[in-house]
Amino acid sequence: MTKRLLVVAFVAAFAVSCSSSGGDQASGSSSATPPPSSGASTSASAPSTDSGSAPVPNDPSVRWMDSFCRPIDDLVKSASTQPQIDSSNPDAMRTSLATFFGNIADQLGKTSAALKALGPSPVKGGDEAAKALATQYDKTRTAFLETKQKLEATKDPNALAASMADIGPKMQALGSSNPLASLENNKDLANAAKQAPHCQALATP
């Protein structure tokens, strides 16, 4: 995905805030600056190419690929939305991040379900690509749910910092991964993706 997750820096800031604070002193020890408000951390979407208005060519391969990419495009938009974080208030920050991770986990589940529900691919290799990506998203969803639960279960600064340190690389991997990489060696699927509006939206910086 060329659209990166925007929250990684805030996750790092939260880890620093937790590890350097006993709780009430966080506002004096954190150097993070609260990000500008960009909307709630629920279902708001980051600006992106309006792929929904583009017509899908009436070709079975292209239409299948557009259905393949549509839920992934929705996932990218959801995961690119910045949560509202106040770095001077660890409790509020913890709650915002827990909600954010829960929202991403929900969207990962929806994306996986949509990929599993796709009809048979008209191109050889499509079914395998959808199954592999759905399995990957299921594993990632579990990691986000576990972090959400840890954030909700404890206020221990060391435990919270450890949770953030663990989820950070997973967020970076999700944000930098290319869900269409597995199609590059399949000329028919790759060509169909080039004509599918939602697949092209994924390639938009």
Phi, psi and omega in degrees: 000130176276340174280118185271153172289128186273351188270352186304317180296325181285328174297315179297320179297321180293320178298318179295317180299318181292315186287337183258004185233146172269359179135284187282346184267006186299325184294338179267341185258342183270133179261001182291142176259128180305135180290157175299147179296130179232022179110168181289163184268027181260269188242011179295149184245143175288152179302139179203174177299134182280074183291337183295336183271349182277133179289145178265125179307144183278066177230128185306320182292317181292318180295322178294317180295325178294322176292329176294317186276337185302309180293333177290320177298319177297321179297315180299316180297316181296315184285345181268000179278125181286131172287156176278115186236130174250102186292348179272356182232089184304322181295315179294323179296317179298317180295317180298317181291323178298317177296317180299312180295325177295321178295318179295318179300318178299316182291324175298319178297317179296320180295315178299316180297320180294321179293322179290335184269358179299144174290173181304137179288135177285352181241135179301133179101343182292316180299319180295320179295318180294318181295317181296318181290321178298319178297319179297317180292327177298317180294318179294322179300318179301318180296320180290322178295319179297319179293318177303314181295323178294320179296323182281339188267339186215153173247005180299120185299323180292318179295320180292318178298321179295321179296318180292321179295328181283320185280336182307306179299327179292324177292319179297320180296319179295320183286331185258353182289152178250102184294346180261003183299324182291349182266350188297332180269002177248101188300320183293316178293319180297318179293322178295321180297326180292340180256354182268121184306316182290330176290322178292329177297326179293334182270000181275124180300000000 
